[in-house]
């Protein structure tokens, strides 16, 4: 059984369609004092249940609202006798706060994992986390990390010019492993060599203060690979630096478009030829038309449908 909570229903319907199934019925009710309740309207007893909800803010709910609704519904389904409950969370909010950077800092990702465990979920499925090692260490229940390279490589490979070099570039050192995995898949798809590059950067008080390109991008199609776009300042800095270093085309891919103030201006930069995101967060916070077609949305529904089908059938996952 697949449920999709309010605010994620569109994505849930896409996943259900890929599975050749339907979304199970449920009720969500708000009360005058701001509290709410949610319950399944069909029996879940002894069923294999998947509950889909992305943890981001939108005009209707904060990330905290969405988190509470998901946690309460997961627990409700478990209490109703489900044999197995899987939380399907395309975008996992709070995952970026995975370590202490100042004295007495919270490790919010670990606290988030403990909340899921307290609801007695059997598994958590996410798309492209910020730090894989930190994510794996935070959770004590089984998890599945779906890689965005499986969505973007087939999308980009046909667009790559045969007569010029290709470079996959990470906008920071922390994302190098993600970029390497992307490069390896792209090289297989193109059946030719693809080079690496990355940026060294220093942040102070949340601001990008320095970035140095390591790698050769002259006359190359450069693909910048990141997990998330917030303001877009990091990607824009990287794209401009690649242009200054002689890149002929700059494409950017990110799993999650969690657009914040400044993203509209940054993504409108002529340093980008294209910016691709998934629909893990539908881009309601940005004017796509004003970007002149520069921003493209690639659906992650087929990837999640495949993961759910494999988990339900007991098959090994394709990461």
Secondary structure, 3 states (H helix, E strand, C coil): CEEECCCCHHHHHHHHHHHCCCCCCEEEEECCCCCEEEEECCCCCCCEEEEECCCCCCCCCCHHHHHHHHHHHHHHHHHCCCCEEEEEECCCCCCCCCCCCCCCCCCHHHHHHHHHHHCCCCEEEEECCCCHHHHHHHCCCEEEEECCHHHHHHHHHCCCCCCCCEEEEECCHHHHHHHHHHHHHHHHHHCCCCEEEEEEEEEECCEEEEEEEECCCCCCEEEEEEEEECCCHHHHHHHHHHHHCCCCEEEEEEEEECCCCCHHHHHCCCCCCEEEEECCCCCCCCCCHHHCCCEEEECCHHHHHHHHHHHHHCCCCCC
